[in-house]
Amino acid sequence: MDAKTGFFYLFSVVLLYAAFRVISARNPVHAVLHLILAFSQASGLWFLLKAEFLAIALVLVYLGAVMVLFLFVVMMLDIDVEGMRQGFWKHFPVAATVGALIALEMAAVLMGGFRGVEEPKAIAAMVDAAGNPVAFSNAKALGVLMYTRYLYPVEIAAVILLVAMIAAIALTLRNRKDSKAISPSEQIRVRAADRMQVVKMSATQKAPEAASAEAAVEEKKA
């Protein structure tokens, strides 16, 4: 067994373990951390398949942005884990049956598609007009393909993401009665004299010592 096969089995075993822990961990934060581990191992498998761009995109997009956002959201939310787990074993047989059927369908499709597929080979270096060799770049080839053949799908996806971003900003900045917000400009203009003000007021109730002394004087007079 060569080093490439060894790394493949290593990444695969860790990936399966992390995926299992994602659905079996009792703590949501632990589940998110195992999902991050699963994505990192999947990125290693992409590297073994010589798909460097997809591997780097998986690390940068999912591990660097999406999963960090999920982790912060899970840590900030007060999730009732015990309430979510009620009735788990009651529905477990149905869920296990559906999961087994999906796994069998995926295995049938993938095994049939992988038969007779050779290992991808590196493309030979391209030559320019002067006869000088030009190194081939997977990222460049993918970019040219996206912005030529798949230009309209890329633009439609960009518009959808833009609309989603504007909607999220609009929902965040809307005026809500139950939200408590402080203007940063007002905080900057605050002075020490504006925070506390001493006001002289007349006493509305006598001190306990003074009241007891007056009561004693009245008793002597009586």
C-alpha positions, 0 to 999 in steps of 0.5 A: 500500500502506497502513501496515497492509499494510506492517506485515502483510508486515513481521511475516509475513516476520520470523515466517517467518524466525524460524520457519525459524531455530528448526528450523535453528539449531545452537545450542539457545539461538539456537533459543529466542531465535528462537522468542521473536522468532516469538512477538513477531511473531505478537503483532503480527499479532494486534494487526493483527487487532484481537485485543488481548487475545490479543496481550497474552496471547501476550506475557505468557504465552509471552514472559514465562513459558514461553519464559523458562523454556525458555531457562533450562532449555536453558542449564542442561541439557548437551545433546549437539547433535552426538549429536542431529543424527546421522542428520538427513539420512538421515530428511530426505526423509521429514520434508520430505514429511510437512511439505509434506503438512501445509502443503498441508492447512493451506493448503487449510483456511485458504484455504477458510475465509478466502474471503468473510470481511470485515474485523472491525469495531469494535462500536458503543459500548453504552448504559446505562439512563440513555442514557450511552455505555459503552465496549466492552472485549474483555477484559471480553467474553471474561471474561464468556464464559469464566465463563458459557458455558465455566465448566466447561471453565475449571474443569476446566483449572484443576484439571488445572493444579493437579494438575500443579503439585502433582505437580511440587512433590512430585517436587522435594521428594521424598527422593533419595539422589543429591541434595545439599541444605543446610538454610537454617536450619542455615546461618543458625545457623552461627557462626564458631567452629563452622567451624574448631577447632584441635586439639593432637596429638602428632607421629606423624612426626619432621621431616626436619631432626630426623631427619637430625640424629639420623642424623648423631649416630648415625654419629659414635657408631658 
